[in-house]
């Protein structure tokens, strides 16, 4: 087992939870972008940990979505400052 990968997945999942809490309780809209980004990271890293085969188009598409969600989140933070 890859313990560093397992720790990474755990930390990513914690970021998802905290981001969702910020979105739901603090009404921070940018937090949903962070939650989506890190949820995709959890998905991808879990596939790696379990040695599952996945269509490359799904991986590429999910990373595009993660990147767009992170871009939207950081742009939202920038606009609100």
N, C-alpha and C positions, 0 to 999 in steps of 0.2 A: 504494500500500500504506500502511496505517496502522501506522507504526512503533511508536507508543505502545501500540496494541492488541497487536502482536506481542510487545513487551516484557512486557506484562501477562500474556499467555498463557504465556510462558516462566517468569515468576516464579510464576504459579499452579501450573504443572507441577512446579516445584522444590518448592513447598510440599507438593504431593501426595506426591512421592517421600520427602521428609523425614518427613512424617506416617506414611507406610507403614513407613519404617525404625524410627520410634519405636514404632509398634504391634508390629512383628514382633520387634525385638531388645530393646526396653526394656519390652515388655508394658504399654505405656500405652494402655489401652482408649479413652480419649478421642480419641486420635490418629486412629482410624478415622473418627470423625465429621468431623474436619478434612479428612481425605483425601477423603471423599465430597463434602463441601461444595466444595472447590476443584476436584475432578474435574468437577463439574457446571459450575463457572465456566469451566473450560477448554473444555468442550463448547459452552457457550453463546457464549463469545467466539470460538471457532473458526468457529461458524456465522456470526457477524457478519462475521468477517474474510473468509470465503469467499463472502459474500453469498448464502447458501443460504436457501431458504424452508423454514419449519418450522411445523407446526401450533401455533397459540397455546396450545392445551391442553397440549401437551408442554412448552413453555417455562414455563408457569405451574406445572405439576406438578413439573417439575424444580427450580424455585426453591423450591417448598414443601418438597420433600425436602431441598434444601440448607439451608434455614432450620431445619428440624427436626434435621438432623444437627449443625449448629452449636450449636443450643440444647442438644442432648444432650451434646455435647462440653464446653461451658462449664459445664453443670450437673455433669458428672462431675468437672471440675477443682475446682469450688466444694465439692463434697461431700468431696473428698479432702484439703482443707486443714484 
